[in-house]
């Protein structure tokens, strides 16, 4: 936060409070992809795989989604935006898993592509 403030001060930039945050369609697509990442994790992991390994895989796929989204979205790669998109995708994937997919994914899809 301090870095952002000093960076703005050095550039003599002004912050317009009337300007709201906007989302690009690619960022919205990243969030929607985050809903389906837990299904991909369930397909490629064994039924007996520990939850910590699955969460690391979910985080890695979320990071990949966030960084690819930023790479595709803008001409200038901004790693802070890529990191923020990755975090949002991870939170979306975690919420989607526990709120939507847990009963379905746990019973039917786990271990579909990889057997114990």
N, C-alpha and C positions, 0 to 999 in steps of 0.2 A: 504494500500500500504506500509506504513511504517512497519507494522507487517511482511509482506512478506519479505521485505528487511532485517530486523533484523533477521528474522528466517533463511534466507539464509546465512547471515553472521555468525551466530552462528554455523551452520552446516558445514561451510567452503565449501558451495556448489558453483559451478560455473554455469554460464548461457551460453549456447552455442547458439550464434545468428544464426548459420546455421541450427539449429534444428527448423523446422517449427511446427506449431500447427497441431495436427492430431485430427480427429473426429472419434469416434467409431461408429459402425453401430447402437448401441443402442441410442446414442445421436442424430444421424440423424433421427432415428425413432421417437424420442421425438419431434423433429421439425415438422415432418410430422403429428404427432398426434396433434400438435398445430394448424395445418390448420383445423382440423375437430372438435376441442373443441367448437368453436362458434355454430356449429350445435347442439351439445349436450346441450349447454346452452339454445338454442332456444327451444329445445324439452321439457326441464324440467321446464321452466318458463312460467308464464302466459303472455298473450299478453299485459296486462296492467302493467306488472312489470317495475319499474323504471330502467333506464339505469345504475344507480349506483349499484343497487343490482346485475344486470347481469354482470357488470364488476368485482365486488367482487367475484362472482361465477367463472368467467373466471380466475381470479387470483388464486383462491383456487385450481381449477382443474389443472392449470399450475404448481403450487407448488407441488401438488400431483404427477403429471407426472415427474417433475424434480427430486424430491426426490426418487421416485420409480426407475427412470432410473439410478440414481447413486447407489442405493442399489443393483440393478440387475447387473450393469455394473462392479463393482469392489469388490474385497474382502475386501478392507479397505474403509469404508465410509468416504468420504471427503465432509463435509457440504458446503464448498466454491464452489466446483464443482456442487453440487446439487442446490445451490442457483443460480449460473450462468445459469445452464440448465433451471431452472424455469423461470428466466427472459427472456431468449431467447424464450422459449415456449410461454410465455405471449405476447411478442412482435410479434411473428409469428401469434398467434391467433388473436390479435387485428388487425394486418395488413391484415390477411386473411378475417376477418369480414368486414372491411371497403372497402377492395379492391375487394373481390370476392363474399362473401356471403350476404352482406347487402340487396340487392334487392331480392334475392331468399329467404333468411331466414326470413326477415321481413314479406313477403307476404304469404308464404306457410307453414312454419314450426312452427312459434311461437304459443305456446299454443296447440300443437298437443296432447301431453300427459297430460297436465294440463289445464283445462278449467277455464275461468274467472268466 
